[in-house]
Amino acid sequence: MTQTTDHGSSGSRQAPDALRRRFPKYSDLAPLMQFKKPELGQAARLRRANTIWELRAMAKRRTPKAPFDYTDGAAEAEITLGRARRAFLDIEFRPGILRDVSSIDLTTPILGKDSRLPVGIAPTGFTRMMQSEGEYAGSQAAQSAGIPYTLSTMGTASIEDVAKAAPHGRNWFQLYLWTDRERSMELIERAARAGNDTLMVTVDTAVAGARLRDVRNGMTIPPALTLKTVLDASYRPAWWFNFLTHEPLAFASLSRYSGTVAELINSMFDPTLTYADLDWLRETWKGKLVVKGIQTVEDARKVVDHGADGIILSNHGGRQLDRAPIPFHLLPDVKAALAADSSDAAVILDTGIMGGADIIAALAMGADFTLVGRAYLYGLMAGGRAGVDRTLEILETDMRRTMALLGVSKISELTPDHVHLL
């Protein structure tokens, strides 16, 4: 009988040539020995930031505690801010496959004009206190990105100076109606003369929210040079050098003011506002009018009935009433109510957005547009104009990637079916 060899036995196995050990040759090692030249400086650090959270970490290192906390904080226990951010975490995307997503178009119509991206810069107060380039950096970055920029009544650059800084940008103006209607009228006329096509009236500040970080930090406008702030300055000399060597803080609509933020708000804003004031504003302003601070379905319908061209679902970034409704949660009901009324009013959303995927989720759930405030300020504090540019680059990259992975190539293709609320 012929004896056969069991080639499957372990004793007869031989390792493939590729798995036999050998001493490496220099020619094998050379392609692997490519040491990257170290990149130093602010520009390199900004390039390495891939998320808004990383920009926030940079901002915290570069900015004194009081202005950083003014940006980063919210009212009371900051419950609303935490919930707003969790709202975007507690979703599940529903991607489609086998779609041609070789070209992604993020162009979005908003209030009669196209925006290159479905996001604009929200109004922020005291912006040059966060970083000396302030509103100039924000408006110029928005102009470059082809998106709207909103100057706040509490901004630290004038309406006219922002128009000069970004003459080809789409500039909006945010208005707090004052007890002094003549001053309000003056602002409205200045905004119109400067070419602002949209007026955004904020209605959720009858009084100042209890922003406890500001209280603990002794936050004043301008920042006071106490022993505490001097010690803080020793760790962040660049911020203080810029602050002390540039024009002192001045406001878009106020004379120079000294005092706490809460004192300023409470002395300036009108707690007696009613829908009659909105009617007056609608008659007075000839451009697009949007109302910011809508937090119920009923108020959304009412302001549209009183002539608003758009509403902004917002709880002021959690900075006013803690435990306020979350705009992202409110969005479907507001959208349905306005659709039932056959209204074409724009529905804009802010609060809690920290990435491009958040923006895409909001659009899928029915928002026509979004605004970012903190995300923009983190970039500003991290690196001035270049930091704002990086913020918008990160958001755009996130949005393009999310759209492609969802299987959609245009904003108009997004539907609620793309998002499941967990």
FIROMAR-930012 format. One record per atom (N, C-alpha, C): x, y, z; residue in one letter. Coordinates in steps of 0.1 Angstrom, whole numbers, plus 5000, padded with zeros to 4 digits. Last residue first. Layout:
% FIROMAR-930012
XYZA...
% end
This chain:
% FIROMAR-930012
466055975195L466155865204L465355895217L464756065165L464956115178L464955995188L466156025134H465355955143H465756005157H466356165102V466756175116V465656105124V465356135076H466856125078H467256125093H462756205077D463056065076D464556035078D462656485074P462656425088P462956275088P465056535047T463656525053T463756475067T466956685022L466856645036L465356645040L466956804997E466656664998E466556605012E467757064999S466257044997S465956894998S470457045000I469757075013I468257035011I471856784981K471256914982K470556924995K472556514982S473556614976S473056754977S472556235004V471856354998V472856454993V473556035020G473056005006G472256115000G474756065044L473256045044L472756005030L477256115035L477055985042L475555955044L476956365025A477356255016A477056125022A476256515048M475356505037M475656385028M478556485063T477356425068T476356415057T480456615047R480656475050R479356415055R479356875047R479556805035R479656655037R479456935075M478156935068M478256855055M482156935081D481256845088D479956825080D483057145064T483557005062T482656905069T481657355077E481357325063E481857175060E482757365102L481357335101L480957295086L485457415096I485057295103I483557265101I485157675084E485657555076E485357425082E484257815105L483357795094L483857685085L486557805122T485157765126T484257725115T488357935105R488557785109R487257735114R487458195106D487558125093D487557965096D487958245133V486558245128V486458165114V490758235133G489958135141G488458125136G491358445117A491758315112A490958205120A490458655134R489858635121R490158495116R491358495165G490958615157G490258575144G491758245177G492658295167G492258415159G490058175199A491258095196A492258155186A488058365198M489058365209M490258285207M486858285174L487458415175L488458425186L486058025180G487058045170G487658175171G484158085200Y485258005204Y486458015193Y482358235185L483158305195L484358225199L481158035170Y481858145163Y482858215173Y479857895190A480857825181A481757925174A478158085201R479258035209R480357975199R476458115176G477058225184G478258175191G474958035145V475857995156V476358115163V471757945130L472758055135L473657995145L470157815101T470657805115T471557925118T467157745082F468457805084F468857795098F464757615083D465157665070D466657715070D464057305099A464657435100A464957485086A463357035097G462457135092G462957275093G465056825102M463856835110M462956955107M467156885085A466356775082A465056775090A468257105099L467557125086L466657005082L469156975122A468157075123A467457105110A471156805110A469956745117A468856845119A472856995100I472156905091I470956845097I473857105125I473157185115I472357105105I475056885136D473956945143D473157025133D477156845118A476156745118A474856795126A478857065123G478057065111G476956955111G478557165158G479157095147G478257095135G477157275178M478557265180M479257185169M474257435189I474957385177I476457385179I472857545210G473357415211G474157355200G471057785193T471257725206T471657575205T468657845166D470057845172D469957775185D466957835135L467157775148L468557805153L464157965116I465657965119I465857915133I461857965093V462057915106V463557885108V460158205074A461358135076A461458085091A456758185063A457758245072A458958155074A454658105049D455958075043D457058145051D451757935060S452758045062S454058005055S449457785063S449957815050S450957935050S448957685088D448557825086D448857875071D450357445087A448857445087A448257585085A452957545088A452457485075A450957475075A452957625114L453057725104L452657675090L452757375127A451757475129A451757585118A455057245118A453757185114A452657295116A457057405130K457057385115K455657335111K456457365156V456357495151V456257485135V457057085159D455657135162D455457275156D459757065152P458756995144P457357055146P461157245173L461157265158L459957195151L461457185199L460257265195L460057265180L463857055200H462656985203H461457055199H465557275193F465557155185F464257075187F465057455215P464657485202P464557365192P463757365246I464857345237I464457365222I462357595270P462257485260P463457485251P464357645301A463457695289A463357585279A465957605322R464857515320R463857565309R466557955327D466957815328D465757725328D466258225307L465458145316L466058005316L469058305295Q468058385301Q467258305311Q470858145282R471458255290R470358335297R470457955263G470357915277G470758025287G470558095239G471758015243G471657965257G468058205238H469158295241H470458215245H466458005228N466358045242N467558125247N464858005197S466058035205S465658055219S463858025165L463657945177L464957945185L463058305149I464258235154I463858155166I461058365120I461158345135I462458275137I460158605095G460758485099G460858485114G458658815090D459058735078D459658605082D455858925109A457258875109A457558795096A453159015112G454059065101G455459015100G451558895130H451859045132H452959095122H451658635124D450358705121D450558855122D454158585134V453958575120V452658645116V453558595161V454558695155V454458695140V451758385164K451358525167K452258615160K453258145159R452058185150R451758335152R455058165180A455558155166A454458195157A453458155203D454158275200D454658275185D452557885200E451557995200E452258125196E454857735204V454157725191V453257855189V457557905220T456257825220T455657835206T459758065218Q459857945226Q458557865227Q461758305201I460458225201I460658095208I463858455197G463558425211G462158365212G463458705172K464358605179K463958585193K461958765142V461758775157V462558665164V462658965113V462658835120V462558855135V461959125084L461859135099L461758995104L463359285056K462959165062K462959185077K462559645054G463259515049G462659395056G461359855066K460859815053K461559695048K460159935098W461159875090W460659815077W457560035106T458760125106T459860065097T455759835108E455459955100E456660035097E457059665125R456759615112R456459735103R457059825148L458359785142L458159745128L454359825155W455059955152W456359925144W454059555160D453259615149D453959745145D455559535183L455959455171L455259515158L454059685200D455459735196D455959665184D451859525202A451659655196A453059715192A452759305217Y452659295202Y452359425195Y454959475241T453759395237T453759375222T457159555267L456959535253L455759445251L458059635292T456659655289T456259625275T460759625297P459959505302P458459525298P463259715277D461959755281D461059635285D466759775287F465659705280F464259735286F468459925304M468259955290M467059895284M468859825329S468659975328S468260015314S469359555325N468159595332N467859745331N471759565311I470559505305I469259565312I473459685330L473359745317L471959695311L473359495351E472859635353E472659705340E474459275339A473059265343A472559415345A477159355335V476259325323V474759325327V478059645355T477959495353T477059475341T479859925342G478959855351G478859715348G479960195320S480760115330S479760055339S479960275285Y479260245298Y480160165307Y479760505258R480560415267R479860395280R476560495243S477760565247S478560475255S475460255219L475460315232L476660405234L475460095197S474360185198S474360265211S477759945195A477159985183A476060085185A480160075219F479059995215F478460045202F483660025227A482460115224A481360035218A486559965244L485259915240L484260025238L489360155231P488560105242P487160065236P491560045205E490460145209E489660085220E494359865218H493359895208H492359995214H495959805240T496559885229T495559905218T494559635257L494959765262L495559855251L493959405242F492859485248F493359625252F496559315235N495659355225N494559445231N497459255261F498259355253F497259405242F495659065270W495659195276W496459305268W496258855252W494858915252W494959055258W498958805258A498558855244A497158915245A499058705284P499558845281P499058895268P497858515303R497358545290R497758685285R498858495328Y498858375320Y498458395306Y498558755338S499958705337S499958575329S495858785340A496558845328A497958785327A495258685365D494858615353D495558655341D496358895380L496958765381L496558675369L494559095372V495959115369V496658975370V492158995382T492359005368T493759025364T492659015410K492358885404K492558885389K493059285414L494259195417L493959055410L491459435386T491559405400T492759315402T490559615362L491859565366L491959545381L487459505348A488159595357A489459525361A486259515314P486859435325P487659525335P483859795309P484859695305P485459615317P481759575324I482059625311I482559765313I482459295346T482059425343T482359465329T482159015367M482159065353M481659205351M482758865389G482659015390G482759075377G482558595388N483758655382N483858805384N480058555398R481158505406R482458565401R478558675377V478458725391V479658685399V479158505356D479458645355D479458715369D478058265365R479458275363R479958425363R475358325366L476058315378L477558315376L473058505352R474258435347R475358435358R469958515352A470958505363A472158435358A468958745326G468958615332G470058615343G467459075327A468658985325A468458855332A464059105313V465159135324V466259045321V463259055288A462559155296A463359205308A464358915265T465158985275T464359095283T463358805242D463358725254D464258785265D463258925217V462158945225V462158875239V465059095192T465158995202T464059025213T464759135157V464359195170V464359075181V466559195130M466259085139M465959145153M466259295098L466259345111L465759225120L468059285067T467259215077T467359275091T469859435052D468559395046D467559325055D471859715057N471359585063N469959555057N472859955047G472659845038G472259715044G473060175063A474260095061A474059975052A470360265064R471360345056R472660265053R469360075082A468860075068A469860155059A470760135105A470860005099A470460005085A469860395110R471260375107R471460235100R467160345115E467460425103E468960405100E467360195138I466760135127I467160215114I468560385156L469260265152L468660195139L466460565157E467760615152E468560485148E464560415170M464260465156M465560505150M465660385195S465460265187S465260315172S465660655204R466960585202R466760465193R462860685205E463660775196E465060705193E462060515225R461760485211R462560565201R463360405253D463560525245D463360495230D463160145260T462160235265T462160365257T464159955230W464360025243W463160105247W464559645215L463659765216L463859825230L467459545201Y466659535214Y465859665214Y468159405170L467659515177L467059475191L470659325147Q469859275158Q469459395167Q471059335112F471259405125F470159355135F473159175087W471859195094W472159275107W474859185057N474859225070N473459245075N476659015035R475159035038R475059055053R479459195022G478759095029G477359115031G480859395011H480159305001H479459195008H481959535032P481059605023P480359515013P483059495060A482559395051A481559455041A483859745070A484759625071A484359515062A481659905066K482859935059K483859815059K479759785083A479459785069A480759825061A481059825107V480959685102V480659685087V480760105109D482160045108D482059895103D478060135111E478760185100E480060125098E477460015136I476859965124I477560005111I480459985155S479260055151S478759985138S481259735179A481659805167A480359865161A480359565199T481459665202T482059725189T476859505204G478159485197G479159595200G474359525212M475359535223M476759505217M472959485189T472859615195T473959635206T475059285168S474159305180S474059445184S475059185134L475559275145L474559295156L475258895117T474358975125T475159055135T475958785084Y476558825097Y475558915104Y475358515060P474958645068P475758655081P477958405038I476858375047I476558505054I480358375024G479158395017G477958365025G482858375035A482158245034A480858255026A483558645035S484358555027S483658425025S481558735053Q481558785039Q482358695030Q482358605076A481058575070A481058625055A484858735080A484858595077A483458555071A483858995084Q484758975072Q484758825069Q482358965108S481759015095S482558985083S484358875126G483158795123G482558835110G486359085126A486658945122A485458865118A484659285136Y485359305123Y485759165117Y483859205161E482859205150E483559225136E487159115172G485659125174G484859115162G489759165177E489259185163E487759185163E490259105204S490259245200S489659275185S487958905220Q489158905212Q489159045205Q485958965239M486458825237M487758815230M485559225235M486059195248M486559045247M484359245210R485759275211R486359255225R481659185218T482459085211T483959115211T479359255232F480659275238F481759195231F477058995220G477359125227G478759135231G476158875189T476858845201T477258985207T473958725165P474458845172P475058815186P475358455145A474258515154A474858635160A476058385112I476658425125I475558495133I474458105096G474958245097G475458265110G474057835074V474357885087V474858025086V474157685050P472857695057P473057745072P476157875026L476057765036L474757785044L475558075009R476457965004R476357845013R472258195006S473458185015S474258065010S470258394986D470958274988D472058294998D467358584997K468658574991K469258434994K464858575012G464958644999G466258634991G465358435035L464858565036L465158645023L467458205021I467058255034I466658405032I468457915004P467758045003P467258085017P471657765004T470357765010T469757905008T474157534993T473457664991T472057664996T475557304993L475057355006L474257485005L475957034974D475557174973D474857214986D478256804964I477456844975I477156994974I478956544943S478856694944S477856734954S478756274946S480056324942S480056484943S476656114953V476956234962V478356284959V474255914942D475455994936D475656114945D473555644963R473155774957R474455844952R473755414978L473755404964L473155524958L471655485008I472855435001I472655434986I470855705035G470455635023G471755595015G470855695071P471455725058P470855645047P469555845097R469055735088R469655755074R470955925129F470755955114F470355825107F469555985159E470155885151E469855915137E470156185188I469456155175I470256045169I471256315211D470256215212D469456195199D472856535205L473456405207L472456285207L471056735204F471756695191F472456565193F470356745231A469256725221A469956685207A472556825244R472256685244R471156655234R472457095241R473557025234R473156875234R470157155256A470257195242A471257115234A470957075281R469856995274R469857025259R472857265287G473257125287G472157045279G471357495287L472457475277L472857335276L469557445308T469057455295T470157435284T471257435331I470457315327I470057325312I472657625344E473057595331E472357465326E471757725368A472457595369A472957545355A471858045356E471557965368E472457835368E472558065321A471858115333A471758005344A475958005310A474558025307A473958065321A479258045294G478358015305G476858035301G481058125275D480857975277D479657945286D481158405276T480758335264T480258195266T481858445302Y480758515297Y480258445284Y484158295304D482958245310D481758315306D485858465289F485658335284F484358275291F485858705305P485258705291P485058565286P487058575329A485758655329A485158655315A489558455323K488358375327K487058445326K491158545292P490958555306P489658495310P492158315267T491258425271T491158425286T493658095259R494158225254R493358345260R492457865268R493857885272R494258035269R489957885256K490057885271K491457915276K490557845229A490057975234A490157985249A491357575229M492357685226M491857815231M488857465235A489957445244A491057545241A487357545212R486957595226R488157575236R488657405193L488757545192L488357605206L487657155201E489157185201E489357325200E484957185196W485457165209W486957185211W484857205169I484657325176I485057305190I487557015154T486257025160T486057155167T490157015146N489256955137N487756955142N493157195146A491757185153A490757125143A495257235131R495157105138R493857085145R495057495123R494857385113R494657255119R495557625147L494257625141L494057515131L498357565149R497357515159R495957515154R499257705127A499457555127A498457495137A498757965134A498157915122A498157765122A500358005158Q498857995159Q498257935146Q503257785160G502557905158G501057885157G504757515141L504557595153L503757715149L505357195130E504657315127E504257395140E508156995124P507257055133P506657185128P508256785096K508756905102K507756965111K508056435100K507356565096K507956675103K510256205087F509956275099F509356415095F510055925074Q509756055069Q509256135081Q510855635071M511555735079M511355875073M509755475052L509055485065L509655595074L511555455031P510155515029P509455545042P513755325045A513855465041A512455525038A513455055050L513155145061L513055295056L514154925027D512854905033D512455005043D516755005024S515755045013S514355015018S517954885045Y517755025046Y516755075035Y516254575055K517254655047K516954805048K515754385084P515354485074P516454555067P516354035086F516854165090F516454275080F513353845089R514653875082R515054015088R510953585092R511653695098R512953715090R508353515070R509553465076R510353595080R506053595057L506053595072L507253545078L506453575030A506253705035A506253715051A506653295026D507853385025D507653515032D504553115049P504753185036P506053275037P505752835067A505252965067A505553035053A504652505063Q505752595061Q505152735060Q503552195079R503252335074R504552415073R504151955090S504551975076S504252115070S503051955115G504551925114G504951955100G500351985114S501152105118S502652085115S498951845084S499351835098S500351955101S498251855058G497451945067G497951945081G499451665044H500051805043H499251905052H500251365051D499251455055D499751595055D501251145026T501651245036T500551345039T500550795022T500450935018T500851025029T501950495010Q501750575022Q501650725017Q500550224992T501350354992T500950445003T500949885000M500050005000M500950125000M
% end
